[in-house]
Amino acid sequence: MEILALGIAWYFVFVVSTVCHEASHALLAKIGGDLTAFHGGQVTLNPKPHIQREPMGMVVIPWVIYAMTALGGGHGWMVGWASTPYDPKWAVMYPRRAATMALAGPVSNLLLALLAALAIRLGIAGGILVQPDTYSFAHVVIGADGGVAQGLAVLLSIFFTLNLVLFLFNLLPFPPLDGSGLFGFFLNEYQMARLNQFFHSPGASLIGILIAWKIFPVIFWPTFEFALTLLYPGLVLKG
């Protein structure tokens, strides 16, 4: 039952975080003049249209990964994917607007991580939560007296870590991640069109994901430790 309860917590946070990410993309695209996602129903925090668009990435794969990691003797965790449709011609015509759309998703995850950090600090100040002795994805803070407080601690811990993961991972400059769209801030229409041709070539997304997955741990763990020292001033982590 404990594994299932933790899985439900992970899935709740995953859905909320992913929906906020994709809805932010869709909203900024609409503001920038591309109504593709708006007409597709993606400018919403309702998870239904996002799940309908990517059922494998939003439902099947997250639970498969959680089962593999939790039942394999390690700490269960959950990842997946979703997507927001946009007009490629619009992205080429307005590279800076497209770059802003790309940035909106990771920024929404950063804001969720910051809100989780604020809630953790308020919970500690109110005596509901306590700083732990050891840290993991679902163990950034613990409840002062178990029960509801511990459930809140688990949710806030996952919100903090998962959104930090989504923020950093999606900023990597490889297709199909959002970071590959940020070149639009620095390139003109012609240069961005040529780059998009390369990014959309056969196999580019697969290669991009493989490279990103390989280098991400090198980036994430130092950032996670740094984030913990900001959350808990004076914290010294043992190597």
MODELLER restraints for C-alpha pairs under 7 A, 6 or more apart:
rsr = mdl.restraints
at = mdl.atoms
rsr.add(forms.Gaussian(group=physical.xy_distance, feature=features.Distance(at['CA:7:A'], at['CA:66:A']), mean=6.91, stdev=0.5))
rsr.add(forms.Gaussian(group=physical.xy_distance, feature=features.Distance(at['CA:9:A'], at['CA:155:A']), mean=6.23, stdev=0.5))
rsr.add(forms.Gaussian(group=physical.xy_distance, feature=features.Distance(at['CA:10:A'], at['CA:77:A']), mean=6.93, stdev=0.5))
rsr.add(forms.Gaussian(group=physical.xy_distance, feature=features.Distance(at['CA:10:A'], at['CA:78:A']), mean=6.44, stdev=0.5))
rsr.add(forms.Gaussian(group=physical.xy_distance, feature=features.Distance(at['CA:10:A'], at['CA:158:A']), mean=6.78, stdev=0.5))
rsr.add(forms.Gaussian(group=physical.xy_distance, feature=features.Distance(at['CA:13:A'], at['CA:158:A']), mean=6.85, stdev=0.5))
rsr.add(forms.Gaussian(group=physical.xy_distance, feature=features.Distance(at['CA:13:A'], at['CA:159:A']), mean=6.03, stdev=0.5))
rsr.add(forms.Gaussian(group=physical.xy_distance, feature=features.Distance(at['CA:17:A'], at['CA:109:A']), mean=6.57, stdev=0.5))
rsr.add(forms.Gaussian(group=physical.xy_distance, feature=features.Distance(at['CA:17:A'], at['CA:163:A']), mean=6.74, stdev=0.5))
rsr.add(forms.Gaussian(group=physical.xy_distance, feature=features.Distance(at['CA:18:A'], at['CA:82:A']), mean=6.99, stdev=0.5))
rsr.add(forms.Gaussian(group=physical.xy_distance, feature=features.Distance(at['CA:19:A'], at['CA:45:A']), mean=5.98, stdev=0.5))
rsr.add(forms.Gaussian(group=physical.xy_distance, feature=features.Distance(at['CA:19:A'], at['CA:47:A']), mean=6.03, stdev=0.5))
rsr.add(forms.Gaussian(group=physical.xy_distance, feature=features.Distance(at['CA:19:A'], at['CA:50:A']), mean=6.82, stdev=0.5))
rsr.add(forms.Gaussian(group=physical.xy_distance, feature=features.Distance(at['CA:20:A'], at['CA:45:A']), mean=6.33, stdev=0.5))
rsr.add(forms.Gaussian(group=physical.xy_distance, feature=features.Distance(at['CA:20:A'], at['CA:108:A']), mean=6.49, stdev=0.5))
rsr.add(forms.Gaussian(group=physical.xy_distance, feature=features.Distance(at['CA:21:A'], at['CA:105:A']), mean=4.19, stdev=0.5))
rsr.add(forms.Gaussian(group=physical.xy_distance, feature=features.Distance(at['CA:21:A'], at['CA:106:A']), mean=6.60, stdev=0.5))
rsr.add(forms.Gaussian(group=physical.xy_distance, feature=features.Distance(at['CA:21:A'], at['CA:108:A']), mean=5.75, stdev=0.5))
rsr.add(forms.Gaussian(group=physical.xy_distance, feature=features.Distance(at['CA:21:A'], at['CA:109:A']), mean=6.45, stdev=0.5))
rsr.add(forms.Gaussian(group=physical.xy_distance, feature=features.Distance(at['CA:22:A'], at['CA:83:A']), mean=6.53, stdev=0.5))
rsr.add(forms.Gaussian(group=physical.xy_distance, feature=features.Distance(at['CA:22:A'], at['CA:84:A']), mean=5.96, stdev=0.5))
rsr.add(forms.Gaussian(group=physical.xy_distance, feature=features.Distance(at['CA:22:A'], at['CA:105:A']), mean=6.13, stdev=0.5))
rsr.add(forms.Gaussian(group=physical.xy_distance, feature=features.Distance(at['CA:23:A'], at['CA:42:A']), mean=5.81, stdev=0.5))
rsr.add(forms.Gaussian(group=physical.xy_distance, feature=features.Distance(at['CA:23:A'], at['CA:43:A']), mean=4.98, stdev=0.5))
rsr.add(forms.Gaussian(group=physical.xy_distance, feature=features.Distance(at['CA:23:A'], at['CA:44:A']), mean=5.64, stdev=0.5))
rsr.add(forms.Gaussian(group=physical.xy_distance, feature=features.Distance(at['CA:23:A'], at['CA:45:A']), mean=6.37, stdev=0.5))
rsr.add(forms.Gaussian(group=physical.xy_distance, feature=features.Distance(at['CA:24:A'], at['CA:104:A']), mean=5.49, stdev=0.5))
rsr.add(forms.Gaussian(group=physical.xy_distance, feature=features.Distance(at['CA:24:A'], at['CA:105:A']), mean=5.43, stdev=0.5))
rsr.add(forms.Gaussian(group=physical.xy_distance, feature=features.Distance(at['CA:24:A'], at['CA:108:A']), mean=6.80, stdev=0.5))
rsr.add(forms.Gaussian(group=physical.xy_distance, feature=features.Distance(at['CA:25:A'], at['CA:84:A']), mean=6.83, stdev=0.5))
rsr.add(forms.Gaussian(group=physical.xy_distance, feature=features.Distance(at['CA:25:A'], at['CA:101:A']), mean=5.08, stdev=0.5))
rsr.add(forms.Gaussian(group=physical.xy_distance, feature=features.Distance(at['CA:25:A'], at['CA:102:A']), mean=6.30, stdev=0.5))
rsr.add(forms.Gaussian(group=physical.xy_distance, feature=features.Distance(at['CA:25:A'], at['CA:104:A']), mean=5.52, stdev=0.5))
rsr.add(forms.Gaussian(group=physical.xy_distance, feature=features.Distance(at['CA:25:A'], at['CA:105:A']), mean=5.43, stdev=0.5))
rsr.add(forms.Gaussian(group=physical.xy_distance, feature=features.Distance(at['CA:26:A'], at['CA:37:A']), mean=5.33, stdev=0.5))
rsr.add(forms.Gaussian(group=physical.xy_distance, feature=features.Distance(at['CA:26:A'], at['CA:38:A']), mean=6.47, stdev=0.5))
rsr.add(forms.Gaussian(group=physical.xy_distance, feature=features.Distance(at['CA:26:A'], at['CA:42:A']), mean=5.91, stdev=0.5))
rsr.add(forms.Gaussian(group=physical.xy_distance, feature=features.Distance(at['CA:26:A'], at['CA:43:A']), mean=5.21, stdev=0.5))
rsr.add(forms.Gaussian(group=physical.xy_distance, feature=features.Distance(at['CA:26:A'], at['CA:84:A']), mean=6.42, stdev=0.5))
rsr.add(forms.Gaussian(group=physical.xy_distance, feature=features.Distance(at['CA:27:A'], at['CA:43:A']), mean=5.48, stdev=0.5))
rsr.add(forms.Gaussian(group=physical.xy_distance, feature=features.Distance(at['CA:28:A'], at['CA:101:A']), mean=5.04, stdev=0.5))
rsr.add(forms.Gaussian(group=physical.xy_distance, feature=features.Distance(at['CA:28:A'], at['CA:104:A']), mean=6.90, stdev=0.5))
rsr.add(forms.Gaussian(group=physical.xy_distance, feature=features.Distance(at['CA:29:A'], at['CA:35:A']), mean=6.87, stdev=0.5))
rsr.add(forms.Gaussian(group=physical.xy_distance, feature=features.Distance(at['CA:29:A'], at['CA:101:A']), mean=5.49, stdev=0.5))
rsr.add(forms.Gaussian(group=physical.xy_distance, feature=features.Distance(at['CA:30:A'], at['CA:38:A']), mean=6.46, stdev=0.5))
rsr.add(forms.Gaussian(group=physical.xy_distance, feature=features.Distance(at['CA:32:A'], at['CA:97:A']), mean=5.74, stdev=0.5))
rsr.add(forms.Gaussian(group=physical.xy_distance, feature=features.Distance(at['CA:34:A'], at['CA:86:A']), mean=6.81, stdev=0.5))
rsr.add(forms.Gaussian(group=physical.xy_distance, feature=features.Distance(at['CA:34:A'], at['CA:87:A']), mean=6.68, stdev=0.5))
rsr.add(forms.Gaussian(group=physical.xy_distance, feature=features.Distance(at['CA:34:A'], at['CA:90:A']), mean=6.66, stdev=0.5))
rsr.add(forms.Gaussian(group=physical.xy_distance, feature=features.Distance(at['CA:36:A'], at['CA:85:A']), mean=6.21, stdev=0.5))
rsr.add(forms.Gaussian(group=physical.xy_distance, feature=features.Distance(at['CA:36:A'], at['CA:86:A']), mean=5.31, stdev=0.5))
rsr.add(forms.Gaussian(group=physical.xy_distance, feature=features.Distance(at['CA:36:A'], at['CA:87:A']), mean=6.40, stdev=0.5))
rsr.add(forms.Gaussian(group=physical.xy_distance, feature=features.Distance(at['CA:37:A'], at['CA:43:A']), mean=6.70, stdev=0.5))
rsr.add(forms.Gaussian(group=physical.xy_distance, feature=features.Distance(at['CA:37:A'], at['CA:84:A']), mean=6.21, stdev=0.5))
rsr.add(forms.Gaussian(group=physical.xy_distance, feature=features.Distance(at['CA:37:A'], at['CA:85:A']), mean=5.25, stdev=0.5))
rsr.add(forms.Gaussian(group=physical.xy_distance, feature=features.Distance(at['CA:37:A'], at['CA:86:A']), mean=6.08, stdev=0.5))
rsr.add(forms.Gaussian(group=physical.xy_distance, feature=features.Distance(at['CA:41:A'], at['CA:49:A']), mean=6.28, stdev=0.5))
rsr.add(forms.Gaussian(group=physical.xy_distance, feature=features.Distance(at['CA:42:A'], at['CA:49:A']), mean=6.43, stdev=0.5))
rsr.add(forms.Gaussian(group=physical.xy_distance, feature=features.Distance(at['CA:42:A'], at['CA:50:A']), mean=6.57, stdev=0.5))
rsr.add(forms.Gaussian(group=physical.xy_distance, feature=features.Distance(at['CA:42:A'], at['CA:84:A']), mean=6.90, stdev=0.5))
rsr.add(forms.Gaussian(group=physical.xy_distance, feature=features.Distance(at['CA:50:A'], at['CA:82:A']), mean=6.79, stdev=0.5))
rsr.add(forms.Gaussian(group=physical.xy_distance, feature=features.Distance(at['CA:51:A'], at['CA:58:A']), mean=5.62, stdev=0.5))
rsr.add(forms.Gaussian(group=physical.xy_distance, feature=features.Distance(at['CA:54:A'], at['CA:82:A']), mean=5.58, stdev=0.5))
rsr.add(forms.Gaussian(group=physical.xy_distance, feature=features.Distance(at['CA:57:A'], at['CA:80:A']), mean=4.79, stdev=0.5))
rsr.add(forms.Gaussian(group=physical.xy_distance, feature=features.Distance(at['CA:57:A'], at['CA:81:A']), mean=4.48, stdev=0.5))
rsr.add(forms.Gaussian(group=physical.xy_distance, feature=features.Distance(at['CA:57:A'], at['CA:82:A']), mean=5.89, stdev=0.5))
rsr.add(forms.Gaussian(group=physical.xy_distance, feature=features.Distance(at['CA:58:A'], at['CA:80:A']), mean=5.92, stdev=0.5))
rsr.add(forms.Gaussian(group=physical.xy_distance, feature=features.Distance(at['CA:58:A'], at['CA:81:A']), mean=5.94, stdev=0.5))
rsr.add(forms.Gaussian(group=physical.xy_distance, feature=features.Distance(at['CA:58:A'], at['CA:82:A']), mean=6.26, stdev=0.5))
rsr.add(forms.Gaussian(group=physical.xy_distance, feature=features.Distance(at['CA:61:A'], at['CA:80:A']), mean=5.88, stdev=0.5))
rsr.add(forms.Gaussian(group=physical.xy_distance, feature=features.Distance(at['CA:62:A'], at['CA:78:A']), mean=5.13, stdev=0.5))
rsr.add(forms.Gaussian(group=physical.xy_distance, feature=features.Distance(at['CA:62:A'], at['CA:79:A']), mean=5.15, stdev=0.5))
rsr.add(forms.Gaussian(group=physical.xy_distance, feature=features.Distance(at['CA:62:A'], at['CA:80:A']), mean=5.10, stdev=0.5))
rsr.add(forms.Gaussian(group=physical.xy_distance, feature=features.Distance(at['CA:63:A'], at['CA:78:A']), mean=6.97, stdev=0.5))
rsr.add(forms.Gaussian(group=physical.xy_distance, feature=features.Distance(at['CA:65:A'], at['CA:78:A']), mean=5.92, stdev=0.5))
rsr.add(forms.Gaussian(group=physical.xy_distance, feature=features.Distance(at['CA:66:A'], at['CA:76:A']), mean=5.32, stdev=0.5))
rsr.add(forms.Gaussian(group=physical.xy_distance, feature=features.Distance(at['CA:66:A'], at['CA:77:A']), mean=5.22, stdev=0.5))
rsr.add(forms.Gaussian(group=physical.xy_distance, feature=features.Distance(at['CA:66:A'], at['CA:78:A']), mean=5.10, stdev=0.5))
rsr.add(forms.Gaussian(group=physical.xy_distance, feature=features.Distance(at['CA:69:A'], at['CA:75:A']), mean=6.25, stdev=0.5))
rsr.add(forms.Gaussian(group=physical.xy_distance, feature=features.Distance(at['CA:69:A'], at['CA:76:A']), mean=4.77, stdev=0.5))
rsr.add(forms.Gaussian(group=physical.xy_distance, feature=features.Distance(at['CA:69:A'], at['CA:77:A']), mean=6.50, stdev=0.5))
rsr.add(forms.Gaussian(group=physical.xy_distance, feature=features.Distance(at['CA:70:A'], at['CA:76:A']), mean=3.90, stdev=0.5))
rsr.add(forms.Gaussian(group=physical.xy_distance, feature=features.Distance(at['CA:91:A'], at['CA:98:A']), mean=5.05, stdev=0.5))
rsr.add(forms.Gaussian(group=physical.xy_distance, feature=features.Distance(at['CA:92:A'], at['CA:189:A']), mean=5.82, stdev=0.5))
rsr.add(forms.Gaussian(group=physical.xy_distance, feature=features.Distance(at['CA:92:A'], at['CA:192:A']), mean=6.55, stdev=0.5))
rsr.add(forms.Gaussian(group=physical.xy_distance, feature=features.Distance(at['CA:92:A'], at['CA:193:A']), mean=5.60, stdev=0.5))
rsr.add(forms.Gaussian(group=physical.xy_distance, feature=features.Distance(at['CA:93:A'], at['CA:189:A']), mean=6.13, stdev=0.5))
rsr.add(forms.Gaussian(group=physical.xy_distance, feature=features.Distance(at['CA:95:A'], at['CA:184:A']), mean=4.55, stdev=0.5))
rsr.add(forms.Gaussian(group=physical.xy_distance, feature=features.Distance(at['CA:95:A'], at['CA:185:A']), mean=6.89, stdev=0.5))
rsr.add(forms.Gaussian(group=physical.xy_distance, feature=features.Distance(at['CA:95:A'], at['CA:189:A']), mean=6.25, stdev=0.5))
rsr.add(forms.Gaussian(group=physical.xy_distance, feature=features.Distance(at['CA:95:A'], at['CA:192:A']), mean=6.87, stdev=0.5))
rsr.add(forms.Gaussian(group=physical.xy_distance, feature=features.Distance(at['CA:96:A'], at['CA:184:A']), mean=5.08, stdev=0.5))
rsr.add(forms.Gaussian(group=physical.xy_distance, feature=features.Distance(at['CA:96:A'], at['CA:185:A']), mean=5.04, stdev=0.5))
rsr.add(forms.Gaussian(group=physical.xy_distance, feature=features.Distance(at['CA:98:A'], at['CA:181:A']), mean=6.99, stdev=0.5))
rsr.add(forms.Gaussian(group=physical.xy_distance, feature=features.Distance(at['CA:98:A'], at['CA:184:A']), mean=6.93, stdev=0.5))
rsr.add(forms.Gaussian(group=physical.xy_distance, feature=features.Distance(at['CA:99:A'], at['CA:181:A']), mean=5.22, stdev=0.5))
rsr.add(forms.Gaussian(group=physical.xy_distance, feature=features.Distance(at['CA:99:A'], at['CA:182:A']), mean=4.72, stdev=0.5))
rsr.add(forms.Gaussian(group=physical.xy_distance, feature=features.Distance(at['CA:99:A'], at['CA:184:A']), mean=5.16, stdev=0.5))
rsr.add(forms.Gaussian(group=physical.xy_distance, feature=features.Distance(at['CA:99:A'], at['CA:185:A']), mean=6.08, stdev=0.5))
rsr.add(forms.Gaussian(group=physical.xy_distance, feature=features.Distance(at['CA:102:A'], at['CA:178:A']), mean=5.08, stdev=0.5))
rsr.add(forms.Gaussian(group=physical.xy_distance, feature=features.Distance(at['CA:102:A'], at['CA:181:A']), mean=5.75, stdev=0.5))
rsr.add(forms.Gaussian(group=physical.xy_distance, feature=features.Distance(at['CA:102:A'], at['CA:182:A']), mean=6.65, stdev=0.5))
rsr.add(forms.Gaussian(group=physical.xy_distance, feature=features.Distance(at['CA:103:A'], at['CA:178:A']), mean=6.65, stdev=0.5))
rsr.add(forms.Gaussian(group=physical.xy_distance, feature=features.Distance(at['CA:103:A'], at['CA:182:A']), mean=6.90, stdev=0.5))
rsr.add(forms.Gaussian(group=physical.xy_distance, feature=features.Distance(at['CA:106:A'], at['CA:166:A']), mean=6.62, stdev=0.5))
rsr.add(forms.Gaussian(group=physical.xy_distance, feature=features.Distance(at['CA:106:A'], at['CA:167:A']), mean=4.46, stdev=0.5))
rsr.add(forms.Gaussian(group=physical.xy_distance, feature=features.Distance(at['CA:106:A'], at['CA:170:A']), mean=6.27, stdev=0.5))
rsr.add(forms.Gaussian(group=physical.xy_distance, feature=features.Distance(at['CA:106:A'], at['CA:171:A']), mean=6.84, stdev=0.5))
rsr.add(forms.Gaussian(group=physical.xy_distance, feature=features.Distance(at['CA:107:A'], at['CA:167:A']), mean=6.79, stdev=0.5))
rsr.add(forms.Gaussian(group=physical.xy_distance, feature=features.Distance(at['CA:109:A'], at['CA:163:A']), mean=4.88, stdev=0.5))
rsr.add(forms.Gaussian(group=physical.xy_distance, feature=features.Distance(at['CA:109:A'], at['CA:164:A']), mean=6.88, stdev=0.5))
rsr.add(forms.Gaussian(group=physical.xy_distance, feature=features.Distance(at['CA:109:A'], at['CA:166:A']), mean=6.39, stdev=0.5))
rsr.add(forms.Gaussian(group=physical.xy_distance, feature=features.Distance(at['CA:109:A'], at['CA:167:A']), mean=5.43, stdev=0.5))
rsr.add(forms.Gaussian(group=physical.xy_distance, feature=features.Distance(at['CA:110:A'], at['CA:163:A']), mean=6.33, stdev=0.5))
rsr.add(forms.Gaussian(group=physical.xy_distance, feature=features.Distance(at['CA:110:A'], at['CA:164:A']), mean=6.38, stdev=0.5))
rsr.add(forms.Gaussian(group=physical.xy_distance, feature=features.Distance(at['CA:110:A'], at['CA:167:A']), mean=5.76, stdev=0.5))
rsr.add(forms.Gaussian(group=physical.xy_distance, feature=features.Distance(at['CA:112:A'], at['CA:163:A']), mean=6.48, stdev=0.5))
rsr.add(forms.Gaussian(group=physical.xy_distance, feature=features.Distance(at['CA:113:A'], at['CA:159:A']), mean=6.16, stdev=0.5))
rsr.add(forms.Gaussian(group=physical.xy_distance, feature=features.Distance(at['CA:113:A'], at['CA:160:A']), mean=4.46, stdev=0.5))
rsr.add(forms.Gaussian(group=physical.xy_distance, feature=features.Distance(at['CA:113:A'], at['CA:163:A']), mean=5.37, stdev=0.5))
rsr.add(forms.Gaussian(group=physical.xy_distance, feature=features.Distance(at['CA:113:A'], at['CA:164:A']), mean=6.09, stdev=0.5))
rsr.add(forms.Gaussian(group=physical.xy_distance, feature=features.Distance(at['CA:116:A'], at['CA:156:A']), mean=5.54, stdev=0.5))
rsr.add(forms.Gaussian(group=physical.xy_distance, feature=features.Distance(at['CA:116:A'], at['CA:159:A']), mean=6.07, stdev=0.5))
rsr.add(forms.Gaussian(group=physical.xy_distance, feature=features.Distance(at['CA:116:A'], at['CA:160:A']), mean=5.39, stdev=0.5))
rsr.add(forms.Gaussian(group=physical.xy_distance, feature=features.Distance(at['CA:117:A'], at['CA:160:A']), mean=6.47, stdev=0.5))
rsr.add(forms.Gaussian(group=physical.xy_distance, feature=features.Distance(at['CA:117:A'], at['CA:231:A']), mean=6.58, stdev=0.5))
rsr.add(forms.Gaussian(group=physical.xy_distance, feature=features.Distance(at['CA:120:A'], at['CA:156:A']), mean=6.87, stdev=0.5))
rsr.add(forms.Gaussian(group=physical.xy_distance, feature=features.Distance(at['CA:123:A'], at['CA:129:A']), mean=5.04, stdev=0.5))
rsr.add(forms.Gaussian(group=physical.xy_distance, feature=features.Distance(at['CA:124:A'], at['CA:130:A']), mean=5.55, stdev=0.5))
rsr.add(forms.Gaussian(group=physical.xy_distance, feature=features.Distance(at['CA:127:A'], at['CA:144:A']), mean=6.81, stdev=0.5))
rsr.add(forms.Gaussian(group=physical.xy_distance, feature=features.Distance(at['CA:128:A'], at['CA:143:A']), mean=6.21, stdev=0.5))
rsr.add(forms.Gaussian(group=physical.xy_distance, feature=features.Distance(at['CA:128:A'], at['CA:144:A']), mean=5.34, stdev=0.5))
rsr.add(forms.Gaussian(group=physical.xy_distance, feature=features.Distance(at['CA:128:A'], at['CA:149:A']), mean=6.21, stdev=0.5))
rsr.add(forms.Gaussian(group=physical.xy_distance, feature=features.Distance(at['CA:129:A'], at['CA:141:A']), mean=6.65, stdev=0.5))
rsr.add(forms.Gaussian(group=physical.xy_distance, feature=features.Distance(at['CA:129:A'], at['CA:142:A']), mean=5.65, stdev=0.5))
rsr.add(forms.Gaussian(group=physical.xy_distance, feature=features.Distance(at['CA:129:A'], at['CA:143:A']), mean=4.52, stdev=0.5))
rsr.add(forms.Gaussian(group=physical.xy_distance, feature=features.Distance(at['CA:129:A'], at['CA:144:A']), mean=4.88, stdev=0.5))
rsr.add(forms.Gaussian(group=physical.xy_distance, feature=features.Distance(at['CA:129:A'], at['CA:149:A']), mean=6.77, stdev=0.5))
rsr.add(forms.Gaussian(group=physical.xy_distance, feature=features.Distance(at['CA:129:A'], at['CA:153:A']), mean=6.78, stdev=0.5))
rsr.add(forms.Gaussian(group=physical.xy_distance, feature=features.Distance(at['CA:130:A'], at['CA:141:A']), mean=5.99, stdev=0.5))
rsr.add(forms.Gaussian(group=physical.xy_distance, feature=features.Distance(at['CA:130:A'], at['CA:142:A']), mean=5.32, stdev=0.5))
rsr.add(forms.Gaussian(group=physical.xy_distance, feature=features.Distance(at['CA:130:A'], at['CA:143:A']), mean=5.96, stdev=0.5))
rsr.add(forms.Gaussian(group=physical.xy_distance, feature=features.Distance(at['CA:130:A'], at['CA:144:A']), mean=5.49, stdev=0.5))
rsr.add(forms.Gaussian(group=physical.xy_distance, feature=features.Distance(at['CA:131:A'], at['CA:141:A']), mean=5.19, stdev=0.5))
rsr.add(forms.Gaussian(group=physical.xy_distance, feature=features.Distance(at['CA:131:A'], at['CA:142:A']), mean=6.40, stdev=0.5))
rsr.add(forms.Gaussian(group=physical.xy_distance, feature=features.Distance(at['CA:132:A'], at['CA:140:A']), mean=6.91, stdev=0.5))
rsr.add(forms.Gaussian(group=physical.xy_distance, feature=features.Distance(at['CA:132:A'], at['CA:141:A']), mean=5.64, stdev=0.5))
rsr.add(forms.Gaussian(group=physical.xy_distance, feature=features.Distance(at['CA:132:A'], at['CA:142:A']), mean=6.05, stdev=0.5))
rsr.add(forms.Gaussian(group=physical.xy_distance, feature=features.Distance(at['CA:137:A'], at['CA:157:A']), mean=6.46, stdev=0.5))
rsr.add(forms.Gaussian(group=physical.xy_distance, feature=features.Distance(at['CA:137:A'], at['CA:158:A']), mean=5.96, stdev=0.5))
rsr.add(forms.Gaussian(group=physical.xy_distance, feature=features.Distance(at['CA:137:A'], at['CA:161:A']), mean=5.66, stdev=0.5))
rsr.add(forms.Gaussian(group=physical.xy_distance, feature=features.Distance(at['CA:138:A'], at['CA:154:A']), mean=5.36, stdev=0.5))
rsr.add(forms.Gaussian(group=physical.xy_distance, feature=features.Distance(at['CA:138:A'], at['CA:157:A']), mean=4.97, stdev=0.5))
rsr.add(forms.Gaussian(group=physical.xy_distance, feature=features.Distance(at['CA:138:A'], at['CA:158:A']), mean=5.06, stdev=0.5))
rsr.add(forms.Gaussian(group=physical.xy_distance, feature=features.Distance(at['CA:139:A'], at['CA:154:A']), mean=6.40, stdev=0.5))
rsr.add(forms.Gaussian(group=physical.xy_distance, feature=features.Distance(at['CA:139:A'], at['CA:157:A']), mean=5.78, stdev=0.5))
rsr.add(forms.Gaussian(group=physical.xy_distance, feature=features.Distance(at['CA:140:A'], at['CA:157:A']), mean=4.90, stdev=0.5))
rsr.add(forms.Gaussian(group=physical.xy_distance, feature=features.Distance(at['CA:141:A'], at['CA:153:A']), mean=5.58, stdev=0.5))
rsr.add(forms.Gaussian(group=physical.xy_distance, feature=features.Distance(at['CA:141:A'], at['CA:157:A']), mean=6.17, stdev=0.5))
rsr.add(forms.Gaussian(group=physical.xy_distance, feature=features.Distance(at['CA:142:A'], at['CA:150:A']), mean=5.75, stdev=0.5))
rsr.add(forms.Gaussian(group=physical.xy_distance, feature=features.Distance(at['CA:142:A'], at['CA:153:A']), mean=5.06, stdev=0.5))
rsr.add(forms.Gaussian(group=physical.xy_distance, feature=features.Distance(at['CA:143:A'], at['CA:149:A']), mean=4.53, stdev=0.5))
rsr.add(forms.Gaussian(group=physical.xy_distance, feature=features.Distance(at['CA:143:A'], at['CA:150:A']), mean=3.96, stdev=0.5))
rsr.add(forms.Gaussian(group=physical.xy_distance, feature=features.Distance(at['CA:143:A'], at['CA:153:A']), mean=5.58, stdev=0.5))
rsr.add(forms.Gaussian(group=physical.xy_distance, feature=features.Distance(at['CA:169:A'], at['CA:216:A']), mean=6.65, stdev=0.5))
rsr.add(forms.Gaussian(group=physical.xy_distance, feature=features.Distance(at['CA:170:A'], at['CA:177:A']), mean=5.15, stdev=0.5))
rsr.add(forms.Gaussian(group=physical.xy_distance, feature=features.Distance(at['CA:170:A'], at['CA:178:A']), mean=5.22, stdev=0.5))
rsr.add(forms.Gaussian(group=physical.xy_distance, feature=features.Distance(at['CA:170:A'], at['CA:179:A']), mean=5.93, stdev=0.5))
rsr.add(forms.Gaussian(group=physical.xy_distance, feature=features.Distance(at['CA:171:A'], at['CA:177:A']), mean=6.89, stdev=0.5))
rsr.add(forms.Gaussian(group=physical.xy_distance, feature=features.Distance(at['CA:171:A'], at['CA:178:A']), mean=5.80, stdev=0.5))
rsr.add(forms.Gaussian(group=physical.xy_distance, feature=features.Distance(at['CA:171:A'], at['CA:179:A']), mean=4.11, stdev=0.5))
rsr.add(forms.Gaussian(group=physical.xy_distance, feature=features.Distance(at['CA:172:A'], at['CA:179:A']), mean=4.90, stdev=0.5))
rsr.add(forms.Gaussian(group=physical.xy_distance, feature=features.Distance(at['CA:172:A'], at['CA:212:A']), mean=6.67, stdev=0.5))
rsr.add(forms.Gaussian(group=physical.xy_distance, feature=features.Distance(at['CA:173:A'], at['CA:179:A']), mean=4.12, stdev=0.5))
rsr.add(forms.Gaussian(group=physical.xy_distance, feature=features.Distance(at['CA:173:A'], at['CA:180:A']), mean=4.28, stdev=0.5))
rsr.add(forms.Gaussian(group=physical.xy_distance, feature=features.Distance(at['CA:174:A'], at['CA:180:A']), mean=5.02, stdev=0.5))
rsr.add(forms.Gaussian(group=physical.xy_distance, feature=features.Distance(at['CA:174:A'], at['CA:208:A']), mean=4.87, stdev=0.5))
rsr.add(forms.Gaussian(group=physical.xy_distance, feature=features.Distance(at['CA:174:A'], at['CA:212:A']), mean=6.90, stdev=0.5))
rsr.add(forms.Gaussian(group=physical.xy_distance, feature=features.Distance(at['CA:175:A'], at['CA:199:A']), mean=5.89, stdev=0.5))
rsr.add(forms.Gaussian(group=physical.xy_distance, feature=features.Distance(at['CA:175:A'], at['CA:204:A']), mean=6.63, stdev=0.5))
rsr.add(forms.Gaussian(group=physical.xy_distance, feature=features.Distance(at['CA:175:A'], at['CA:205:A']), mean=4.98, stdev=0.5))
rsr.add(forms.Gaussian(group=physical.xy_distance, feature=features.Distance(at['CA:175:A'], at['CA:208:A']), mean=5.17, stdev=0.5))
rsr.add(forms.Gaussian(group=physical.xy_distance, feature=features.Distance(at['CA:176:A'], at['CA:205:A']), mean=5.20, stdev=0.5))
rsr.add(forms.Gaussian(group=physical.xy_distance, feature=features.Distance(at['CA:176:A'], at['CA:208:A']), mean=6.85, stdev=0.5))
rsr.add(forms.Gaussian(group=physical.xy_distance, feature=features.Distance(at['CA:184:A'], at['CA:192:A']), mean=6.28, stdev=0.5))
rsr.add(forms.Gaussian(group=physical.xy_distance, feature=features.Distance(at['CA:229:A'], at['CA:235:A']), mean=5.36, stdev=0.5))
